[in-house]
Amino acid sequence: MKAAIYDQPGAPDVLQYKDVPDPVCPPDGVLISIEAIAIEGGDLINRATFPPPHPDYIVGFAAAGEIMAVGAQVHDRHIGQKVTSFDLAGSHAQLRAVAASRTWPMPEGIDMAAGASLPIAFGTAHHCLFVRGDLARGKTVLVQAGAGGVGLAAIQLAHQAGANVIATVSGSHRTERLTSLGLDHAIDHRAVDVVEEVMRLTDGRGVDLVVDPVGSTLQASLASLRPEGTLVFVGNAGGRDLDIDLWPALQANQSLHGVFMGTQFEKPGVHAAVGRMLEQAAAGDIAVLVDTRFPLAAAADAHAYVEGNSVLGRVVLVP
């Protein structure tokens, strides 16, 4: 099969498109013919910083396609079934072998690009908002990086839950699209001080919850919280050290929750939540935005595009 591989971490041009051996379907898994690959933030971080454990390493978390083979221990998947999948590597390829517990059947009415893009972004947002953040109707949430995959999902899910939604955004066209998805207040982090604007919007109180997938914004996120508020931080899209002063958080009795979804998707509640959101997307109740599509052969260009542009939603590779 063809795959986008790398042998040493670095800039996008370390990715090579080449022939590699086909993966073998495991007894507890399925073999998928991939039709769409969502480039996730973790894919970029891993490619840039993670020394691969072996040559011809295939990066990538998220991909959707059609099942070609089913392991002997699997009884709830079948050949020809369309599924979307998550794993810690292996998405940037024509074929993928993955545990069946890390797949979701694709409902009618959702295309493959949206199906590939939904589980990580919406699963992460749901977990941050409701499992860790205890978000409820009438509360106010700040979403850092509102135009990213997790941000887009968090805005929609928080709006549906009846929360007041504030997000950091850059660019008027992005603000308009996010407003149509449920954003109440946009803060242009390039033009104003985020903490000052949050305090203005909340009459000096601060927000109940912050969802922060950026990392480099953690200090501002803490400063935007009300006393006894909650910060949920997930990932490090900003790519900087996560050194912050926690003394103000201690004095304000604030709660901090770290989220790493790589260990969460197989949990029954998380897996079921993703399945429900796939159904919602198929029904048009939530929107999964795809910014641009690239051929898998141009994976290096696609990674460079994500890193160098103001992307709205996910960039998708097509084998």
N, C-alpha and C positions, 0 to 999 in steps of 0.2 A: 504494500500500500504506500501511498504518498503521505508525508507528514511534514510539519514544520518543527524542526528539532534545533537544539543548541547543545554545544559541548562545554561552553564556559559562560558564566554570566556576563552581562554587559548591555550595551545599547541595543536597540531593535535589530541592527544589522547582524547580530550574532545568530539570528534565526536563519536556518537554511531549509529549503524545500527539497526533500530527497526521498528516495525509496528506502523503506525500513521493513522488517518482517511484520507480517500480520499478527495481531494479538490473538491469544487463545481464549476461548470462552471458558470461564471458571465454572466449577460445579454449582456454585451458588449465584451465578451471574448470567448475564446476557452479552451477546456480541451485537453491536449496533453499527449499521451503515449510516454514517453521519451525513446529515443534510444541512445543518446550520450549527455554527459555533459562536457563542457569545464571548467576547473578550471582556474578562472581568479585571477589576483593579488588582486583585491578587496575582493574576497572570503576569501583569507588567512588573510587579514587585519581585515575583519569583524569578522571572527572566533576567532582571537587572541585578539581583543580589544573591540568588540561591545557587551554590555550586551543584551541578547535576550529579546524582549518585552513580550514573553510568553514561557512556557515550550515547549519542543519538537520543537524548532525553526529550520527551514530548511534553511540553508545558500545557496547562489549560484545565480549568475547572468544569466548564458548562458546555454541553452539546446535546442536540436533539436529532433523532433519526428513526430508522426502521430496524426492528430486531431481525437479525439474520440467523441466530442460533440461541438456544436456551439450555442452560446447565441442567444436569440431571436432578438437582435438588430444588429446582424452581418450578412452582406449579401455578403461579398467578401472572405469568407473562407468556406470550406465544409468538412464534415466528410470524412476521408480517405486521406486528403491532407497532404503532408509532409511539415513541416515548421520548421524554426529555430526561437528562441525567446530570448528576454531579459526582465529581471525584476530585482528588487533590492533584491529579495530573492526567494527561492523555487526551485532552479534547481536541488539540490542534492536529487532526488526522482524518483520514477517510474512514477508518474503522476504530471502534472503541470497545474494549471488554471491561465491564463494570459490574459490581454486585447489584443484583436485582433490587435490593433494598434502597439503592441510591438512584432509582429511576421512578418516574411518574408516567402513567398513561396519558397520552395527549387527547383531550376532548375534541369533538367535532367543532369546527368554527375558529380554531386558533392556528395561525400559520407557524411554520417551523422556527422562524427567526424569533418570534415572540415567545414560543415555547422554550427555546434555548435560553432566552434572556430573563425569563421570569423567576425561576426557583431561587437563585442566589439573591437577586436584588429584593424581591418581595418577601422571600423567606427571612432574610436578614432584617428588613424593615419591620416586619410583623413581630419578630422575636424581640427586637430592641424596644418597640413601642409598648407591647402588651405583656410580654413575659417578664422582661427586665424593667421596663419603664412604668408599668401599671397605669397606662394612659386610659382616661375615661372622659366621657362627655363633659364639656365645660372647662377642661384643663387647657393650658397653653403650652405648646411645644415649639422649640427652636430646632430646625433641621439645618445642620451645616452642609454646604454643597448641595443645594436643592436640585440642581440640574443633573447630578450624577444618578447612576442607576438606583442606589439605595435611597437617595434623596427624593427622586421621582416617586418611588414606591411609598416612602414614608409620608409624603404630602398627601397622597390619595387615601391611604389607609387611615391616617389621623383625621382627615376631613370626614371620611365616612363614619368615624367613631364619634363625631360631634365635637372635636377639639378645635381650638383656635390655633392656626398654623402660621408660624413665621419661618422663613428660610433665607439663608444667604444665597445670593444669585449675582451673576454678572451678565449684563446685556439685556436690553429692553425686550428683544424677541423671545428670550428665554423666560423673562418675567411674565409676558403675555400668555405663553403656553402653560406655564405653571399655575397661573391664576385660573385658567380654564379647568385645571385639574383639582382645584380646591385650595390653593394657596391664598391666605388672607392678607399677609404682609410680606413683601420682598425687601431685603436689605442688600444693597449693592456694597459688598465688602471693599470694593476698590474706591468708593466715593465717600463713605462715612465710617465712623467708628462703630463697630458692630455692637459692643456692649452699651454704648451710649444710646444707640437707636433702640435696642431691646428695652432698655429702661424707660425710654420715652413712650414706646408702644404699650408698655405694661404699667404705666403710671408709677414707675420707680420700684415696682414689686419684684420684677424678675419672672422668668418662666418656670413652670412646674417641672419640665423635662427638656433635656437637650439630647438629641441623637447626633453623634459626631463620628463620621467615617473618615475624617481628614487627618486627625492626629496633631498636626501643627497648630490647630486652633483650640486645643484643649484648655489653655489658660483663659481664653476669652469665653469658652463655653461655661467654665465654672463661674466666671464673673457674671454671666448672664442669668444664672440660676437664682431663684428665691431661696431664703433659708429653708432647710429641710427638703430642698428639691433634689432631683435625680439626674445624673449625667450617665448616659450609656455611650461608651466609646467602642467603635468597631473598626478595625483596620488602621492603616496608616498611609492613606492616599497621598498625604503631603510629603512623605518620604523623609521626615526629619526625626531627630531624637525626641522621645516622648518625656522629656524632663519638664516637670511642672511643680509649682509650689503648692503643696496640699494643706498648708496651715490655714488659709482662709476657708477651705472646705471643711476642715475640722471644726473651726470656730462657728461655722454656719450650720453644722450638723447635716451636711449634704451627703448624699449617697453616690458612690461611683461603681458602675458595673462594667466590666470588660466582657466583650462578646467575641468569640471565635467560632464561626459557624461550621468550620470543618469537622467539628466533633458533635454537631447538633442535628444534622439533617436526617439521620437514621432514627432519631427518637420519634416514637409514635405521634406525639402531639405536633411536632414540627413537620413531620412528613405529611400528616393529614392536613395541616394548615396550607401547605404548598399546593396540595391537591385541590383544596377548595378554591384557592386563588386562581389556579389554572381554569377552573370552571367559570369563575367570575370574568376572567379575561375573554374566554370564549363567548360569553354572553354579552360582552361589551360594557361590563360594569366597572372594570379597571382598564387602564391603557398601558400597554407596554410599548415604549417608544424605541424605534430603531433609527439611529442617526444615519448610518452609512453601511453598505455592504462591500466587502472585498473578496476576491477569490482567495482560497487557502494558499495558493502559490505566492500571493503577495502579503503573507502574514507579517513580514518585516515592515512593509509600508503601512499596514493597518495598525501595528503597535506604535509606529512613529506618529501616525495621524492622531491616535488617541492621546498620546503624550503631548502633542503640540497644538491641539485645537480645543476650542470650547465646545465639547461634544454635548449634545442633548439626548440622553438615553444611551443605548448600547450600540457599539460597532460589532458587526457580525461578519464572520468568515463563512464562505460557501465552498465546500470541496469541489 
